[in-house]
Amino acid sequence: MIPKPDGSQRELGIPTVLDRLIQQALLQVLQPLIDPTFSEHSHGFRPGRRAHDAVKAAREYVQSGKRVVVDVDLSKFSTG
C-alpha cells in the first residue's frame, strides 16, 4: 500500500507483461488516429516531442510578444 497526501492509501499497481503488451498494441493502433486531432501546441506524451521542446516553444511564444503561457496537467484536474 502507498500512502496518499490526504492520509488514505492505495494499492501499488505493477503492470504485468500481458498488461504492457496490450497497452502497447492499443497505443500503436490508436495513436496515429488520435494524435492528429491534438493541438499543434500540445507537447505532453506525444511522439517526437520532449519537455525541452515545450520549454523552447513557450520561450518563442513569449518572445513573440505574448504575455501568458499555460501549463496544464490533466491528471491533477479535479471537478471538486
mmCIF file of the N, C-alpha and C atoms, coordinates in Angstrom:
data_MODEL
# 
_entry.id   MODEL 
# 
loop_
_atom_site.group_PDB 
_atom_site.id 
_atom_site.type_symbol 
_atom_site.label_atom_id 
_atom_site.label_alt_id 
_atom_site.label_comp_id 
_atom_site.label_asym_id 
_atom_site.label_entity_id 
_atom_site.label_seq_id 
_atom_site.pdbx_PDB_ins_code 
_atom_site.Cartn_x 
_atom_site.Cartn_y 
_atom_site.Cartn_z 
_atom_site.occupancy 
_atom_site.B_iso_or_equiv 
_atom_site.pdbx_formal_charge 
_atom_site.auth_seq_id 
_atom_site.auth_comp_id 
_atom_site.auth_asym_id 
_atom_site.auth_atom_id 
_atom_site.pdbx_PDB_model_num 
ATOM 1   N N  . MET A 1 1  ? 0.847   -1.190 0.000   1.00 0.00 ? 1  MET A N  1 
ATOM 2   C CA . MET A 1 1  ? 0.000   0.000  0.000   1.00 0.00 ? 1  MET A CA 1 
ATOM 3   C C  . MET A 1 1  ? 0.886   1.245  0.000   1.00 0.00 ? 1  MET A C  1 
ATOM 4   N N  . ILE A 1 2  ? 0.437   2.277  -0.721  1.00 0.00 ? 2  ILE A N  1 
ATOM 5   C CA . ILE A 1 2  ? 1.176   3.533  -0.814  1.00 0.00 ? 2  ILE A CA 1 
ATOM 6   C C  . ILE A 1 2  ? 0.350   4.623  -0.139  1.00 0.00 ? 2  ILE A C  1 
ATOM 7   N N  . PRO A 1 3  ? 0.951   5.372  0.796   1.00 0.00 ? 3  PRO A N  1 
ATOM 8   C CA . PRO A 1 3  ? 0.206   6.459  1.443   1.00 0.00 ? 3  PRO A CA 1 
ATOM 9   C C  . PRO A 1 3  ? -0.043  7.607  0.470   1.00 0.00 ? 3  PRO A C  1 
ATOM 10  N N  . LYS A 1 4  ? -1.229  8.203  0.565   1.00 0.00 ? 4  LYS A N  1 
ATOM 11  C CA . LYS A 1 4  ? -1.583  9.364  -0.258  1.00 0.00 ? 4  LYS A CA 1 
ATOM 12  C C  . LYS A 1 4  ? -1.538  10.610 0.617   1.00 0.00 ? 4  LYS A C  1 
ATOM 13  N N  . PRO A 1 5  ? -1.406  11.800 0.019   1.00 0.00 ? 5  PRO A N  1 
ATOM 14  C CA . PRO A 1 5  ? -1.300  13.042 0.797   1.00 0.00 ? 5  PRO A CA 1 
ATOM 15  C C  . PRO A 1 5  ? -2.477  13.290 1.740   1.00 0.00 ? 5  PRO A C  1 
ATOM 16  N N  . ASP A 1 6  ? -3.663  12.766 1.378   1.00 0.00 ? 6  ASP A N  1 
ATOM 17  C CA . ASP A 1 6  ? -4.834  13.005 2.229   1.00 0.00 ? 6  ASP A CA 1 
ATOM 18  C C  . ASP A 1 6  ? -4.926  12.016 3.385   1.00 0.00 ? 6  ASP A C  1 
ATOM 19  N N  . GLY A 1 7  ? -3.904  11.144 3.551   1.00 0.00 ? 7  GLY A N  1 
ATOM 20  C CA . GLY A 1 7  ? -3.893  10.187 4.649   1.00 0.00 ? 7  GLY A CA 1 
ATOM 21  C C  . GLY A 1 7  ? -4.414  8.810  4.279   1.00 0.00 ? 7  GLY A C  1 
ATOM 22  N N  . SER A 1 8  ? -5.120  8.718  3.155   1.00 0.00 ? 8  SER A N  1 
ATOM 23  C CA . SER A 1 8  ? -5.615  7.406  2.722   1.00 0.00 ? 8  SER A CA 1 
ATOM 24  C C  . SER A 1 8  ? -4.473  6.641  2.046   1.00 0.00 ? 8  SER A C  1 
ATOM 25  N N  . GLN A 1 9  ? -4.757  5.431  1.605   1.00 0.00 ? 9  GLN A N  1 
ATOM 26  C CA . GLN A 1 9  ? -3.751  4.614  0.944   1.00 0.00 ? 9  GLN A CA 1 
ATOM 27  C C  . GLN A 1 9  ? -4.320  4.033  -0.336  1.00 0.00 ? 9  GLN A C  1 
ATOM 28  N N  . ARG A 1 10 ? -3.415  3.669  -1.263  1.00 0.00 ? 10 ARG A N  1 
ATOM 29  C CA . ARG A 1 10 ? -3.827  2.990  -2.484  1.00 0.00 ? 10 ARG A CA 1 
ATOM 30  C C  . ARG A 1 10 ? -2.873  1.835  -2.739  1.00 0.00 ? 10 ARG A C  1 
ATOM 31  N N  . GLU A 1 11 ? -3.359  0.855  -3.478  1.00 0.00 ? 11 GLU A N  1 
ATOM 32  C CA . GLU A 1 11 ? -2.520  -0.279 -3.810  1.00 0.00 ? 11 GLU A CA 1 
ATOM 33  C C  . GLU A 1 11 ? -1.502  0.116  -4.871  1.00 0.00 ? 11 GLU A C  1 
ATOM 34  N N  . LEU A 1 12 ? -0.314  -0.439 -4.776  1.00 0.00 ? 12 LEU A N  1 
ATOM 35  C CA . LEU A 1 12 ? 0.708   -0.235 -5.788  1.00 0.00 ? 12 LEU A CA 1 
ATOM 36  C C  . LEU A 1 12 ? 0.335   -1.080 -6.990  1.00 0.00 ? 12 LEU A C  1 
ATOM 37  N N  . GLY A 1 13 ? 0.182   -0.437 -8.139  1.00 0.00 ? 13 GLY A N  1 
ATOM 38  C CA . GLY A 1 13 ? -0.181  -1.167 -9.346  1.00 0.00 ? 13 GLY A CA 1 
ATOM 39  C C  . GLY A 1 13 ? 1.047   -1.417 -10.213 1.00 0.00 ? 13 GLY A C  1 
ATOM 40  N N  . ILE A 1 14 ? 1.428   -2.661 -10.350 1.00 0.00 ? 14 ILE A N  1 
ATOM 41  C CA . ILE A 1 14 ? 2.566   -3.024 -11.190 1.00 0.00 ? 14 ILE A CA 1 
ATOM 42  C C  . ILE A 1 14 ? 2.017   -3.800 -12.383 1.00 0.00 ? 14 ILE A C  1 
ATOM 43  N N  . PRO A 1 15 ? 2.149   -3.240 -13.599 1.00 0.00 ? 15 PRO A N  1 
ATOM 44  C CA . PRO A 1 15 ? 1.588   -3.921 -14.767 1.00 0.00 ? 15 PRO A CA 1 
ATOM 45  C C  . PRO A 1 15 ? 2.338   -5.224 -15.071 1.00 0.00 ? 15 PRO A C  1 
ATOM 46  N N  . THR A 1 16 ? 1.582   -6.225 -15.478 1.00 0.00 ? 16 THR A N  1 
ATOM 47  C CA . THR A 1 16 ? 2.183   -7.491 -15.882 1.00 0.00 ? 16 THR A CA 1 
ATOM 48  C C  . THR A 1 16 ? 2.688   -7.359 -17.321 1.00 0.00 ? 16 THR A C  1 
ATOM 49  N N  . VAL A 1 17 ? 3.417   -8.352 -17.765 1.00 0.00 ? 17 VAL A N  1 
ATOM 50  C CA . VAL A 1 17 ? 3.905   -8.351 -19.143 1.00 0.00 ? 17 VAL A CA 1 
ATOM 51  C C  . VAL A 1 17 ? 2.723   -8.308 -20.106 1.00 0.00 ? 17 VAL A C  1 
ATOM 52  N N  . LEU A 1 18 ? 1.674   -9.052 -19.811 1.00 0.00 ? 18 LEU A N  1 
ATOM 53  C CA . LEU A 1 18 ? 0.481   -9.048 -20.665 1.00 0.00 ? 18 LEU A CA 1 
ATOM 54  C C  . LEU A 1 18 ? -0.168  -7.662 -20.678 1.00 0.00 ? 18 LEU A C  1 
ATOM 55  N N  . ASP A 1 19 ? -0.240  -7.003 -19.517 1.00 0.00 ? 19 ASP A N  1 
ATOM 56  C CA . ASP A 1 19 ? -0.781  -5.639 -19.448 1.00 0.00 ? 19 ASP A CA 1 
ATOM 57  C C  . ASP A 1 19 ? -0.003  -4.705 -20.375 1.00 0.00 ? 19 ASP A C  1 
ATOM 58  N N  . ARG A 1 20 ? 1.321   -4.746 -20.289 1.00 0.00 ? 20 ARG A N  1 
ATOM 59  C CA . ARG A 1 20 ? 2.161   -3.876 -21.111 1.00 0.00 ? 20 ARG A CA 1 
ATOM 60  C C  . ARG A 1 20 ? 2.013   -4.190 -22.597 1.00 0.00 ? 20 ARG A C  1 
ATOM 61  N N  . LEU A 1 21 ? 1.906   -5.475 -22.933 1.00 0.00 ? 21 LEU A N  1 
ATOM 62  C CA . LEU A 1 21 ? 1.732   -5.883 -24.324 1.00 0.00 ? 21 LEU A CA 1 
ATOM 63  C C  . LEU A 1 21 ? 0.429   -5.305 -24.893 1.00 0.00 ? 21 LEU A C  1 
ATOM 64  N N  . ILE A 1 22 ? -0.635  -5.417 -24.132 1.00 0.00 ? 22 ILE A N  1 
ATOM 65  C CA . ILE A 1 22 ? -1.936  -4.892 -24.570 1.00 0.00 ? 22 ILE A CA 1 
ATOM 66  C C  . ILE A 1 22 ? -1.884  -3.367 -24.665 1.00 0.00 ? 22 ILE A C  1 
ATOM 67  N N  . GLN A 1 23 ? -1.256  -2.704 -23.682 1.00 0.00 ? 23 GLN A N  1 
ATOM 68  C CA . GLN A 1 23 ? -1.135  -1.249 -23.718 1.00 0.00 ? 23 GLN A CA 1 
ATOM 69  C C  . GLN A 1 23 ? -0.398  -0.788 -24.973 1.00 0.00 ? 23 GLN A C  1 
ATOM 70  N N  . GLN A 1 24 ? 0.704   -1.444 -25.292 1.00 0.00 ? 24 GLN A N  1 
ATOM 71  C CA . GLN A 1 24 ? 1.482   -1.063 -26.473 1.00 0.00 ? 24 GLN A CA 1 
ATOM 72  C C  . GLN A 1 24 ? 0.721   -1.325 -27.765 1.00 0.00 ? 24 GLN A C  1 
ATOM 73  N N  . ALA A 1 25 ? -0.009  -2.442 -27.822 1.00 0.00 ? 25 ALA A N  1 
ATOM 74  C CA . ALA A 1 25 ? -0.793  -2.749 -29.019 1.00 0.00 ? 25 ALA A CA 1 
ATOM 75  C C  . ALA A 1 25 ? -1.856  -1.683 -29.248 1.00 0.00 ? 25 ALA A C  1 
ATOM 76  N N  . LEU A 1 26 ? -2.555  -1.304 -28.176 1.00 0.00 ? 26 LEU A N  1 
ATOM 77  C CA . LEU A 1 26 ? -3.574  -0.254 -28.292 1.00 0.00 ? 26 LEU A CA 1 
ATOM 78  C C  . LEU A 1 26 ? -2.946  1.082  -28.679 1.00 0.00 ? 26 LEU A C  1 
ATOM 79  N N  . LEU A 1 27 ? -1.796  1.400  -28.072 1.00 0.00 ? 27 LEU A N  1 
ATOM 80  C CA . LEU A 1 27 ? -1.119  2.654  -28.390 1.00 0.00 ? 27 LEU A CA 1 
ATOM 81  C C  . LEU A 1 27 ? -0.747  2.715  -29.865 1.00 0.00 ? 27 LEU A C  1 
ATOM 82  N N  . GLN A 1 28 ? -0.214  1.637  -30.397 1.00 0.00 ? 28 GLN A N  1 
ATOM 83  C CA . GLN A 1 28 ? 0.223   1.631  -31.786 1.00 0.00 ? 28 GLN A CA 1 
ATOM 84  C C  . GLN A 1 28 ? -0.940  1.758  -32.767 1.00 0.00 ? 28 GLN A C  1 
ATOM 85  N N  . VAL A 1 29 ? -2.106  1.270  -32.377 1.00 0.00 ? 29 VAL A N  1 
ATOM 86  C CA . VAL A 1 29 ? -3.283  1.377  -33.252 1.00 0.00 ? 29 VAL A CA 1 
ATOM 87  C C  . VAL A 1 29 ? -3.962  2.741  -33.091 1.00 0.00 ? 29 VAL A C  1 
ATOM 88  N N  . LEU A 1 30 ? -4.133  3.184  -31.853 1.00 0.00 ? 30 LEU A N  1 
ATOM 89  C CA . LEU A 1 30 ? -4.916  4.398  -31.597 1.00 0.00 ? 30 LEU A CA 1 
ATOM 90  C C  . LEU A 1 30 ? -4.135  5.697  -31.786 1.00 0.00 ? 30 LEU A C  1 
ATOM 91  N N  . GLN A 1 31 ? -2.843  5.698  -31.451 1.00 0.00 ? 31 GLN A N  1 
ATOM 92  C CA . GLN A 1 31 ? -2.085  6.951  -31.518 1.00 0.00 ? 31 GLN A CA 1 
ATOM 93  C C  . GLN A 1 31 ? -2.098  7.601  -32.903 1.00 0.00 ? 31 GLN A C  1 
ATOM 94  N N  . PRO A 1 32 ? -1.885  6.845  -33.994 1.00 0.00 ? 32 PRO A N  1 
ATOM 95  C CA . PRO A 1 32 ? -1.928  7.500  -35.311 1.00 0.00 ? 32 PRO A CA 1 
ATOM 96  C C  . PRO A 1 32 ? -3.304  8.078  -35.655 1.00 0.00 ? 32 PRO A C  1 
ATOM 97  N N  . LEU A 1 33 ? -4.355  7.554  -35.045 1.00 0.00 ? 33 LEU A N  1 
ATOM 98  C CA . LEU A 1 33 ? -5.706  8.055  -35.304 1.00 0.00 ? 33 LEU A CA 1 
ATOM 99  C C  . LEU A 1 33 ? -6.019  9.296  -34.474 1.00 0.00 ? 33 LEU A C  1 
ATOM 100 N N  . ILE A 1 34 ? -5.556  9.308  -33.229 1.00 0.00 ? 34 ILE A N  1 
ATOM 101 C CA . ILE A 1 34 ? -5.930  10.364 -32.297 1.00 0.00 ? 34 ILE A CA 1 
ATOM 102 C C  . ILE A 1 34 ? -4.943  11.528 -32.308 1.00 0.00 ? 34 ILE A C  1 
ATOM 103 N N  . ASP A 1 35 ? -3.657  11.253 -32.453 1.00 0.00 ? 35 ASP A N  1 
ATOM 104 C CA . ASP A 1 35 ? -2.634  12.302 -32.354 1.00 0.00 ? 35 ASP A CA 1 
ATOM 105 C C  . ASP A 1 35 ? -2.885  13.485 -33.296 1.00 0.00 ? 35 ASP A C  1 
ATOM 106 N N  . PRO A 1 36 ? -3.295  13.258 -34.540 1.00 0.00 ? 36 PRO A N  1 
ATOM 107 C CA . PRO A 1 36 ? -3.529  14.412 -35.432 1.00 0.00 ? 36 PRO A CA 1 
ATOM 108 C C  . PRO A 1 36 ? -4.640  15.355 -34.961 1.00 0.00 ? 36 PRO A C  1 
ATOM 109 N N  . THR A 1 37 ? -5.493  14.901 -34.037 1.00 0.00 ? 37 THR A N  1 
ATOM 110 C CA . THR A 1 37 ? -6.576  15.759 -33.554 1.00 0.00 ? 37 THR A CA 1 
ATOM 111 C C  . THR A 1 37 ? -6.129  16.688 -32.427 1.00 0.00 ? 37 THR A C  1 
ATOM 112 N N  . PHE A 1 38 ? -4.917  16.473 -31.878 1.00 0.00 ? 38 PHE A N  1 
ATOM 113 C CA . PHE A 1 38 ? -4.417  17.307 -30.793 1.00 0.00 ? 38 PHE A CA 1 
ATOM 114 C C  . PHE A 1 38 ? -3.920  18.639 -31.332 1.00 0.00 ? 38 PHE A C  1 
ATOM 115 N N  . SER A 1 39 ? -3.913  19.630 -30.479 1.00 0.00 ? 39 SER A N  1 
ATOM 116 C CA . SER A 1 39 ? -3.386  20.947 -30.832 1.00 0.00 ? 39 SER A CA 1 
ATOM 117 C C  . SER A 1 39 ? -1.906  20.849 -31.185 1.00 0.00 ? 39 SER A C  1 
ATOM 118 N N  . GLU A 1 40 ? -1.486  21.640 -32.144 1.00 0.00 ? 40 GLU A N  1 
ATOM 119 C CA . GLU A 1 40 ? -0.067  21.703 -32.501 1.00 0.00 ? 40 GLU A CA 1 
ATOM 120 C C  . GLU A 1 40 ? 0.771   22.174 -31.319 1.00 0.00 ? 40 GLU A C  1 
ATOM 121 N N  . HIS A 1 41 ? 0.147   22.866 -30.376 1.00 0.00 ? 41 HIS A N  1 
ATOM 122 C CA . HIS A 1 41 ? 0.852   23.410 -29.219 1.00 0.00 ? 41 HIS A CA 1 
ATOM 123 C C  . HIS A 1 41 ? 0.944   22.420 -28.066 1.00 0.00 ? 41 HIS A C  1 
ATOM 124 N N  . SER A 1 42 ? 0.335   21.257 -28.210 1.00 0.00 ? 42 SER A N  1 
ATOM 125 C CA . SER A 1 42 ? 0.375   20.229 -27.171 1.00 0.00 ? 42 SER A CA 1 
ATOM 126 C C  . SER A 1 42 ? 1.684   19.448 -27.268 1.00 0.00 ? 42 SER A C  1 
ATOM 127 N N  . HIS A 1 43 ? 2.367   19.281 -26.136 1.00 0.00 ? 43 HIS A N  1 
ATOM 128 C CA . HIS A 1 43 ? 3.655   18.592 -26.132 1.00 0.00 ? 43 HIS A CA 1 
ATOM 129 C C  . HIS A 1 43 ? 3.671   17.353 -25.255 1.00 0.00 ? 43 HIS A C  1 
ATOM 130 N N  . GLY A 1 44 ? 2.731   17.195 -24.344 1.00 0.00 ? 44 GLY A N  1 
ATOM 131 C CA . GLY A 1 44 ? 2.793   16.112 -23.381 1.00 0.00 ? 44 GLY A CA 1 
ATOM 132 C C  . GLY A 1 44 ? 2.577   14.734 -23.978 1.00 0.00 ? 44 GLY A C  1 
ATOM 133 N N  . PHE A 1 45 ? 3.526   13.836 -23.766 1.00 0.00 ? 45 PHE A N  1 
ATOM 134 C CA . PHE A 1 45 ? 3.428   12.428 -24.158 1.00 0.00 ? 45 PHE A CA 1 
ATOM 135 C C  . PHE A 1 45 ? 3.091   12.252 -25.634 1.00 0.00 ? 45 PHE A C  1 
ATOM 136 N N  . ARG A 1 46 ? 3.693   13.083 -26.488 1.00 0.00 ? 46 ARG A N  1 
ATOM 137 C CA . ARG A 1 46 ? 3.460   12.981 -27.923 1.00 0.00 ? 46 ARG A CA 1 
ATOM 138 C C  . ARG A 1 46 ? 4.717   12.483 -28.600 1.00 0.00 ? 46 ARG A C  1 
ATOM 139 N N  . PRO A 1 47 ? 4.569   11.669 -29.621 1.00 0.00 ? 47 PRO A N  1 
ATOM 140 C CA . PRO A 1 47 ? 5.756   11.129 -30.283 1.00 0.00 ? 47 PRO A CA 1 
ATOM 141 C C  . PRO A 1 47 ? 6.617   12.238 -30.886 1.00 0.00 ? 47 PRO A C  1 
ATOM 142 N N  . GLY A 1 48 ? 7.915   12.130 -30.662 1.00 0.00 ? 48 GLY A N  1 
ATOM 143 C CA . GLY A 1 48 ? 8.841   13.103 -31.221 1.00 0.00 ? 48 GLY A CA 1 
ATOM 144 C C  . GLY A 1 48 ? 8.891   14.426 -30.496 1.00 0.00 ? 48 GLY A C  1 
ATOM 145 N N  . ARG A 1 49 ? 8.246   14.527 -29.351 1.00 0.00 ? 49 ARG A N  1 
ATOM 146 C CA . ARG A 1 49 ? 8.250   15.773 -28.582 1.00 0.00 ? 49 ARG A CA 1 
ATOM 147 C C  . ARG A 1 49 ? 8.754   15.501 -27.177 1.00 0.00 ? 49 ARG A C  1 
ATOM 148 N N  . ARG A 1 50 ? 9.502   16.463 -26.656 1.00 0.00 ? 50 ARG A N  1 
ATOM 149 C CA . ARG A 1 50 ? 10.072  16.326 -25.327 1.00 0.00 ? 50 ARG A CA 1 
ATOM 150 C C  . ARG A 1 50 ? 9.723   17.556 -24.498 1.00 0.00 ? 50 ARG A C  1 
ATOM 151 N N  . ALA A 1 51 ? 9.998   17.484 -23.215 1.00 0.00 ? 51 ALA A N  1 
ATOM 152 C CA . ALA A 1 51 ? 9.759   18.634 -22.334 1.00 0.00 ? 51 ALA A CA 1 
ATOM 153 C C  . ALA A 1 51 ? 10.587  19.829 -22.803 1.00 0.00 ? 51 ALA A C  1 
ATOM 154 N N  . HIS A 1 52 ? 11.793  19.577 -23.307 1.00 0.00 ? 52 HIS A N  1 
ATOM 155 C CA . HIS A 1 52 ? 12.638  20.672 -23.799 1.00 0.00 ? 52 HIS A CA 1 
ATOM 156 C C  . HIS A 1 52 ? 11.981  21.384 -24.983 1.00 0.00 ? 52 HIS A C  1 
ATOM 157 N N  . ASP A 1 53 ? 11.257  20.632 -25.813 1.00 0.00 ? 53 ASP A N  1 
ATOM 158 C CA . ASP A 1 53 ? 10.549  21.246 -26.940 1.00 0.00 ? 53 ASP A CA 1 
ATOM 159 C C  . ASP A 1 53 ? 9.443   22.177 -26.438 1.00 0.00 ? 53 ASP A C  1 
ATOM 160 N N  . ALA A 1 54 ? 8.769   21.762 -25.375 1.00 0.00 ? 54 ALA A N  1 
ATOM 161 C CA . ALA A 1 54 ? 7.701   22.587 -24.805 1.00 0.00 ? 54 ALA A CA 1 
ATOM 162 C C  . ALA A 1 54 ? 8.270   23.882 -24.233 1.00 0.00 ? 54 ALA A C  1 
ATOM 163 N N  . VAL A 1 55 ? 9.396   23.785 -23.535 1.00 0.00 ? 55 VAL A N  1 
ATOM 164 C CA . VAL A 1 55 ? 10.031  24.977 -22.963 1.00 0.00 ? 55 VAL A CA 1 
ATOM 165 C C  . VAL A 1 55 ? 10.479  25.918 -24.081 1.00 0.00 ? 55 VAL A C  1 
ATOM 166 N N  . LYS A 1 56 ? 11.073  25.372 -25.129 1.00 0.00 ? 56 LYS A N  1 
ATOM 167 C CA . LYS A 1 56 ? 11.520  26.196 -26.262 1.00 0.00 ? 56 LYS A CA 1 
ATOM 168 C C  . LYS A 1 56 ? 10.324  26.901 -26.912 1.00 0.00 ? 56 LYS A C  1 
ATOM 169 N N  . ALA A 1 57 ? 9.220   26.155 -27.101 1.00 0.00 ? 57 ALA A N  1 
ATOM 170 C CA . ALA A 1 57 ? 8.031   26.749 -27.704 1.00 0.00 ? 57 ALA A CA 1 
ATOM 171 C C  . ALA A 1 57 ? 7.469   27.865 -26.829 1.00 0.00 ? 57 ALA A C  1 
ATOM 172 N N  . ALA A 1 58 ? 7.483   27.662 -25.505 1.00 0.00 ? 58 ALA A N  1 
ATOM 173 C CA . ALA A 1 58 ? 6.977   28.688 -24.586 1.00 0.00 ? 58 ALA A CA 1 
ATOM 174 C C  . ALA A 1 58 ? 7.841   29.947 -24.656 1.00 0.00 ? 58 ALA A C  1 
ATOM 175 N N  . ARG A 1 59 ? 9.152   29.766 -24.718 1.00 0.00 ? 59 ARG A N  1 
ATOM 176 C CA . ARG A 1 59 ? 10.052  30.931 -24.822 1.00 0.00 ? 59 ARG A CA 1 
ATOM 177 C C  . ARG A 1 59 ? 9.798   31.698 -26.114 1.00 0.00 ? 59 ARG A C  1 
ATOM 178 N N  . GLU A 1 60 ? 9.660   30.958 -27.216 1.00 0.00 ? 60 GLU A N  1 
ATOM 179 C CA . GLU A 1 60 ? 9.405   31.614 -28.501 1.00 0.00 ? 60 GLU A CA 1 
ATOM 180 C C  . GLU A 1 60 ? 8.075   32.347 -28.478 1.00 0.00 ? 60 GLU A C  1 
ATOM 181 N N  . TYR A 1 61 ? 7.086   31.766 -27.834 1.00 0.00 ? 61 TYR A N  1 
ATOM 182 C CA . TYR A 1 61 ? 5.763   32.370 -27.707 1.00 0.00 ? 61 TYR A CA 1 
ATOM 183 C C  . TYR A 1 61 ? 5.859   33.704 -26.971 1.00 0.00 ? 61 TYR A C  1 
ATOM 184 N N  . VAL A 1 62 ? 6.591   33.710 -25.853 1.00 0.00 ? 62 VAL A N  1 
ATOM 185 C CA . VAL A 1 62 ? 6.752   34.934 -25.063 1.00 0.00 ? 62 VAL A CA 1 
ATOM 186 C C  . VAL A 1 62 ? 7.573   35.962 -25.838 1.00 0.00 ? 62 VAL A C  1 
ATOM 187 N N  . GLN A 1 63 ? 8.629   35.523 -26.510 1.00 0.00 ? 63 GLN A N  1 
ATOM 188 C CA . GLN A 1 63 ? 9.470   36.444 -27.276 1.00 0.00 ? 63 GLN A CA 1 
ATOM 189 C C  . GLN A 1 63 ? 8.716   37.077 -28.440 1.00 0.00 ? 63 GLN A C  1 
ATOM 190 N N  . SER A 1 64 ? 7.639   36.421 -28.892 1.00 0.00 ? 64 SER A N  1 
ATOM 191 C CA . SER A 1 64 ? 6.846   36.989 -29.984 1.00 0.00 ? 64 SER A CA 1 
ATOM 192 C C  . SER A 1 64 ? 5.893   38.078 -29.500 1.00 0.00 ? 64 SER A C  1 
ATOM 193 N N  . GLY A 1 65 ? 5.914   38.328 -28.173 1.00 0.00 ? 65 GLY A N  1 
ATOM 194 C CA . GLY A 1 65 ? 5.079   39.397 -27.633 1.00 0.00 ? 65 GLY A CA 1 
ATOM 195 C C  . GLY A 1 65 ? 3.904   38.923 -26.802 1.00 0.00 ? 65 GLY A C  1 
ATOM 196 N N  . LYS A 1 66 ? 3.678   37.640 -26.768 1.00 0.00 ? 66 LYS A N  1 
ATOM 197 C CA . LYS A 1 66 ? 2.589   37.122 -25.936 1.00 0.00 ? 66 LYS A CA 1 
ATOM 198 C C  . LYS A 1 66 ? 2.983   37.249 -24.471 1.00 0.00 ? 66 LYS A C  1 
ATOM 199 N N  . ARG A 1 67 ? 1.994   37.315 -23.593 1.00 0.00 ? 67 ARG A N  1 
ATOM 200 C CA . ARG A 1 67 ? 2.283   37.556 -22.186 1.00 0.00 ? 67 ARG A CA 1 
ATOM 201 C C  . ARG A 1 67 ? 1.952   36.385 -21.275 1.00 0.00 ? 67 ARG A C  1 
ATOM 202 N N  . VAL A 1 68 ? 1.218   35.386 -21.773 1.00 0.00 ? 68 VAL A N  1 
ATOM 203 C CA . VAL A 1 68 ? 0.779   34.290 -20.906 1.00 0.00 ? 68 VAL A CA 1 
ATOM 204 C C  . VAL A 1 68 ? 1.075   32.950 -21.573 1.00 0.00 ? 68 VAL A C  1 
ATOM 205 N N  . VAL A 1 69 ? 1.674   32.052 -20.798 1.00 0.00 ? 69 VAL A N  1 
ATOM 206 C CA . VAL A 1 69 ? 1.879   30.667 -21.214 1.00 0.00 ? 69 VAL A CA 1 
ATOM 207 C C  . VAL A 1 69 ? 1.210   29.798 -20.166 1.00 0.00 ? 69 VAL A C  1 
ATOM 208 N N  . VAL A 1 70 ? 0.419   28.808 -20.594 1.00 0.00 ? 70 VAL A N  1 
ATOM 209 C CA . VAL A 1 70 ? -0.323  27.964 -19.670 1.00 0.00 ? 70 VAL A CA 1 
ATOM 210 C C  . VAL A 1 70 ? 0.249   26.554 -19.686 1.00 0.00 ? 70 VAL A C  1 
ATOM 211 N N  . ASP A 1 71 ? 0.504   26.012 -18.498 1.00 0.00 ? 71 ASP A N  1 
ATOM 212 C CA . ASP A 1 71 ? 0.959   24.631 -18.338 1.00 0.00 ? 71 ASP A CA 1 
ATOM 213 C C  . ASP A 1 71 ? -0.130  23.894 -17.575 1.00 0.00 ? 71 ASP A C  1 
ATOM 214 N N  . VAL A 1 72 ? -0.726  22.890 -18.221 1.00 0.00 ? 72 VAL A N  1 
ATOM 215 C CA . VAL A 1 72 ? -1.851  22.176 -17.627 1.00 0.00 ? 72 VAL A CA 1 
ATOM 216 C C  . VAL A 1 72 ? -1.492  20.705 -17.491 1.00 0.00 ? 72 VAL A C  1 
ATOM 217 N N  . ASP A 1 73 ? -1.780  20.134 -16.326 1.00 0.00 ? 73 ASP A N  1 
ATOM 218 C CA . ASP A 1 73 ? -1.594  18.708 -16.087 1.00 0.00 ? 73 ASP A CA 1 
ATOM 219 C C  . ASP A 1 73 ? -2.967  18.116 -15.805 1.00 0.00 ? 73 ASP A C  1 
ATOM 220 N N  . LEU A 1 74 ? -3.555  17.490 -16.820 1.00 0.00 ? 74 LEU A N  1 
ATOM 221 C CA . LEU A 1 74 ? -4.920  16.985 -16.680 1.00 0.00 ? 74 LEU A CA 1 
ATOM 222 C C  . LEU A 1 74 ? -5.025  15.849 -15.667 1.00 0.00 ? 74 LEU A C  1 
ATOM 223 N N  . SER A 1 75 ? -3.927  15.151 -15.384 1.00 0.00 ? 75 SER A N  1 
ATOM 224 C CA . SER A 1 75 ? -4.007  14.076 -14.391 1.00 0.00 ? 75 SER A CA 1 
ATOM 225 C C  . SER A 1 75 ? -4.269  14.643 -13.009 1.00 0.00 ? 75 SER A C  1 
ATOM 226 N N  . LYS A 1 76 ? -3.982  15.923 -12.784 1.00 0.00 ? 76 LYS A N  1 
ATOM 227 C CA . LYS A 1 76 ? -4.224  16.563 -11.496 1.00 0.00 ? 76 LYS A CA 1 
ATOM 228 C C  . LYS A 1 76 ? -5.560  17.309 -11.470 1.00 0.00 ? 76 LYS A C  1 
ATOM 229 N N  . PHE A 1 77 ? -6.278  17.303 -12.587 1.00 0.00 ? 77 PHE A N  1 
ATOM 230 C CA . PHE A 1 77 ? -7.533  18.043 -12.691 1.00 0.00 ? 77 PHE A CA 1 
ATOM 231 C C  . PHE A 1 77 ? -8.616  17.384 -11.837 1.00 0.00 ? 77 PHE A C  1 
ATOM 232 N N  . SER A 1 78 ? -9.391  18.196 -11.154 1.00 0.00 ? 78 SER A N  1 
ATOM 233 C CA . SER A 1 78 ? -10.481 17.702 -10.329 1.00 0.00 ? 78 SER A CA 1 
ATOM 234 C C  . SER A 1 78 ? -11.654 18.642 -10.460 1.00 0.00 ? 78 SER A C  1 
ATOM 235 N N  . THR A 1 79 ? -12.848 18.097 -10.494 1.00 0.00 ? 79 THR A N  1 
ATOM 236 C CA . THR A 1 79 ? -14.044 18.929 -10.584 1.00 0.00 ? 79 THR A CA 1 
ATOM 237 C C  . THR A 1 79 ? -14.555 19.320 -9.220  1.00 0.00 ? 79 THR A C  1 
ATOM 238 N N  . GLY A 1 80 ? -13.857 18.943 -8.182  1.00 0.00 ? 80 GLY A N  1 
ATOM 239 C CA . GLY A 1 80 ? -14.238 19.379 -6.859  1.00 0.00 ? 80 GLY A CA 1 
ATOM 240 C C  . GLY A 1 80 ? -14.682 18.298 -6.049  1.00 0.00 ? 80 GLY A C  1 
# 
